[in-house]
């Protein structure tokens, strides 16, 4: 089946997820999900991130008559403690101090819903990221850039926080917020081969 034969909707206004989706050369549109994240749910990190991804997709799916809706969510887990997005500079500094010199997990949940059938497919990507033992001044300097605010775990690995990274074990794109490997696999379950779009875009 040609990728263009399915209406695909990304239930996220994240510029990063949009850019990653574009790499697959599959036509899609973006719609904001009005689902309000609840980071206080008493769920293990793996279940929480999948729950949030599904809920984001469902919130958009209810207003669509046909096609596939893609929802995604990313959280940080340090020793089992879930870290969402900091909303103040003080909160961001606290998170960055906790992550300093340690290995944490970046969990990215993914959900694809077929609006017509209600069929849902899910995936979760877990990547271990180790930060160097950076200084308090470096934390302050980083927070002053404004980059940590509204980012899971108070950092953007593709930005200035790359200076903090010592090791990554797993899927870098999952850390960015959308595992392309997982998404391609889920889309294939719905009859969409992303390679058709990729090859078609270069020949």
Secondary structure, 3 states (H helix, E strand, C coil): CCHHHCCEEECCCCHHHHHHHHHCCCCCEECCCCCCCCCCCCCCHHHHHHHHHHHHHHHHHCCCCCCEEEEEEEEEEECCEEECECCCHHHHHHHHHHHCCCEEEEEEEEEEEECCCCCEEEEEEEEEEEECCCCHHHHHHHHHCCCCCCCECCCCCCCHHHHHEEEEECCHHHHHCCCHHHHHHHHHHCCCCHHHHHHHHHC
